[in-house]
């Protein structure tokens, strides 16, 4: 909506009665705001202005500014927060993450397609068609765009994560953002750790002995020596050498074991990737899919279940990081 230059028609200060009316409208539009947050959102004494503008398509838009930064815009009597507001209240809207290169396309006026939405292992937030949502970048909780969901979460998954996901209204670096101080998004860590990663890490802490760092080359395991094994339905990182009860490495007992290990290490990157893909398949089938989900389209299984397993495996295993980086 604001990908091209805007035309400003008028600007004026918001009076006391209009300020109270606006605060009531914001409270109705965003009921999750606490009274303290609402007072910070629409302050009583700070300068608050209203600007009438026209988009490049001729749409009439009302913009509310606080300290010269746009905090809200109104289109057809519907209120929408700007990225400046979402940086102060990052949890105001349900958020969906995408990759940093996608932001340039969104700022240029493109909508967010579902293949450009990253699938978290914890699952998407539950939204319905028409729900106002925020768009973030992977690794940062600070929103960079505001849009309206084109379909519900259930419909997104049923469509195999294909098609238009969100109609983007406003982004970081568009012309509405330029009306403010043009600041950059803050760096906000995820508020809640990934449940799947957290659970796997806890299992690993319970099952794996603690090994102190040592200069002994026999106890140092390189990236090429790491492999993935499945135990109790969860991915674990293991080295060539198994550990005994005392935490000391056990040497292979015969030549056949050494030959087998050398054969595994001599696999090509393609063979290693195939093995990782196979493990993610069985991990997703065992840990992610319920009987009630079956029958299941292969495309849905890949995007909604296997991709999230890849994310967990990448976090748990240095080996998988090595494979993914070399495949890119």
N, C-alpha and C positions, 0 to 999 in steps of 0.2 A: 504493500500500500504506500510505503514511503521510500521506495527505491529510487524515485526521481525527485527533482526539485519541487518544493512546496511554495504555495503562494499565501502569504500572511495577509489577512484581511483587517483584523483589529486585535487590540490587546488592552486589558483593563484589570484592575485589582478586584479580588473577590471580597465582597462585603461580609459582615458578621452573619446576617441571616442566610446568605447564600453559602457561607462556609459551613454552617450547621446543617443545612440541607444536603450539601455534598458529603459531609461526614456520615449522615444517615444513609445515603445512597451507597457509599463505600461499604458500610457495615452490612447492608443487605446483599451486596454483590459478593462480598468476601466474609462470610460468617465465621470463619476460623480465626480471624484477627481478634486478639485480646483487647480490652479497653486501653491498655497501655500502648499497644502497637497501633491502635486506631488513632490515639492522640499524637503519636509520632508521625503517622501517615498524613493526617490532616491537622497540623498544629493550630493552636489558637492565636498565637501572636506573630509567628514568622510570616514573612511576605508570601502571599499566595496570589497568583495571577491566572487569568484565563485568556487564552489566545484562540481566535477563530482563524482557521486555515482551510485551504483547499488543496487536495492531493492533485497529482498530475492528471488523474482521470476525472477531476471535477467534483470529487466527493467532499462534502462539507464535514469537517472534523473539528471538534472542540478539544483543546489541549489545556490541561491544568499544570502549572509550573510552581515549584517550591524552590526558592533560592536560585532561580533561573534554570533549574533542571526540570524537564517535563516528567511528571510523576504519573499522570493518567491521560488517556485520550478517550473521547466519547464519539461513537459512530452510531447513528440511529438509536439513540437513547441507551446504548449499551456501553458500560465502562470497561476499559482494558488497562492493565498496568504497563508501564514502560520498563525497559531493562534497568533503568536507574532505580526504580522502586523494587524490582525483583532482586537486585543486588543487596538491598537492605532487608528484604524479606524473601530469602531464597526458597522457602517452603510454602509460599503463598499458593502456588499452582502445582498440580501433578507434573512431573518432569520426565522427559524422554531424552536420552543422550544420542549424540551423533559424533562423527569424526571431524576434527578441525578443518580439513579441506572443504567440507560441505558448507561451512559458514559463509565462504565467499559467494557461493551460489545462492544461498538464502538472502544475503544482503543485496544481491543483484535482482531480486524479485521472484526467485523460484520458490515453489512449495517444497515441503519435505516429503520425499517419497519413502515408502516403508523399507526398501532395501538399504536406505541410508540411515536407518535407526539401529543402534547397537542393542543387542538382546542381552540383558543382564541375567546372570544365573539365578538371581532372586525373583525374576519375573517382572513384568510391566506393572505399573500402577493401574488400577481398574478405572477406566473412563468410559463414557458413553459418547455416541455421536453428537458433535456440537459442543463438547466440553472444552473450556479454555485451558490450554496447556502451555508449559514452558519447555524450551529446548536448551539443553546444556551440551557442553563438550566433554568427551571422555576424560576423566581425571579431575574435573572441576565442577563443583555444584552450582557455580554462578551462572544463571541463565543468560543466553545470548540471543534469544528470539522468543516471540510470543505468537501462538497460533491456535487454531481451532481444529479439534480432532475431526477427521473426515469419516471415521468409523470407530466403533467401540473396540475395546481391547480384544474381546472374543472374536470380532469380525476380522481384526488384523491377523490374529493367529490362524483363523480358518482360511484366510486368503493366502496363507503361506508367506506372509510379509511381502506382498507384492501390491503395487498400486499406490495411489496418493494417500499418505498418512495424515498430513496436517496442512491446512491452508494458513500460510504464514502472513501475519498482519504487520509485524514490526520486528526489526532486528538491531542488534549492535552494529554500528557503522552506517546505518541508513540516515535519511535526512531528518527524521524525527529525533534521532540520537544527536545529530549535529546541532539541534536547538539548545542543547545543554552544554556542559563544560567539556564534553568529548573525552571523558575519562574512560579508562580501560576496565574490563571486568576484574573484580578481585579474585584471588585464588582461594576457593573454599573447598576444603576436604569433604568427602562424603560423610554425611551425618551418621549413617549406620553402616557398619561393615557388611560386606557380602556374606549372607548366612551360609552359603555353601562353602565359601573359602574358610570362614571362621570354624565351621563344623569339621572340615577336613584338617585344619591346623590343630584343633583340639585332639582329634583322633591321633594325629601324628605325634603330638606331645606325649600322649598316653602310651603309645606303642614303641616309639623310637627311643633308644638310650641316648643320653647326652654325651657327645664326643668332644673332647677338648682339642684345640688346634695343636698341631705338632709339626716339627720340621722333618719327621721321618718320611721319606718319599714313598715308602710302602703304604703309608696310611693316607696319602693325598690322592683324591679321586678327581680326575679331570672331567671336563664336560663330555668328551668323547667316550668316557668310561661309564657314563650314567645310563641307566635304562629304567623303564617303567614296568612295575609289576602290580598286579591287582590282588588286594588282600582285603577281605571283609567288605567287598563292594566299593572300596575307596582307593583312589590312586595314591601310591607311595613312591618316593624316590629312593632307589637302591643303587649301590655301586657294584663294581665287579666282585668285590670281596664281601662276603657275608660276615656279620659280627657274631661272636659267640656271646655267652652270658656275661663275660667280664668286659665286653666292649672292645675286645681285641680282634683284629682281622684274622679270618681263617683262610689258610692257603688251600688251593684245590688239592684234592687227594690223589688224583691220577691224571694221566696225560689226556684222556678223553675229554675231561672237563675243560682243560686248557684249549684243546682244539675247538670245542664247541663255543667257548667265549671268543676265540679269535675269529670264528666264522660269523658270530653276531656283530663283532666290531667292524668286520669288513663289508657290512651291508652298505649299499649306495644310499645317498640321501633320499632317493625316491622310495627305496625299500623301507627306510626308517620312517618316512612320512606315512607310508601305507600301514605300517605297524601301529603308529600313533592314531591314525584314523580308525583302525579296527578297534583299538582300545576305547576310544571315545564312543564308538558305536555301542559296544557292550556295556560301558559305564552308563550311558544315557538310557539304554534299554532296562538296566537293572535298577538304577537309582532315580530316574526322572519320570518314566512312563508308568502310569497306573493302568490297571486292567480296564477301568472305566473309560480310558482314553482310546482304546482300541475299538474298531480298526482305525488306523492313522495313515494319512498321506505321507509318502516319503519326503516330500518337500517340507511339510509341516514338521516332521520329525527332525529333519536336518536343521532347520532354522530355529525351532522353538526348544529343542532339547540337546542336539549334538553341539551346536555352537556354544551353548553355555558350559558344556563339559570341556570344550577346548579352553575356555577362559579359566576354568578351575585348574586344568592340567598345566596351563602356562604359568599360573601362579605357584603351583606346587613343585614344578620340576624345571630345573635349569636346562635339562636336556630338551624339553619341548620348546623352550624359548630359542635354543640354538637351532632347532629344526625349522621353526616358523621364520626366523630371521633369514635363514638361507633359502627358504622357498620363495620369500617375497621378491 
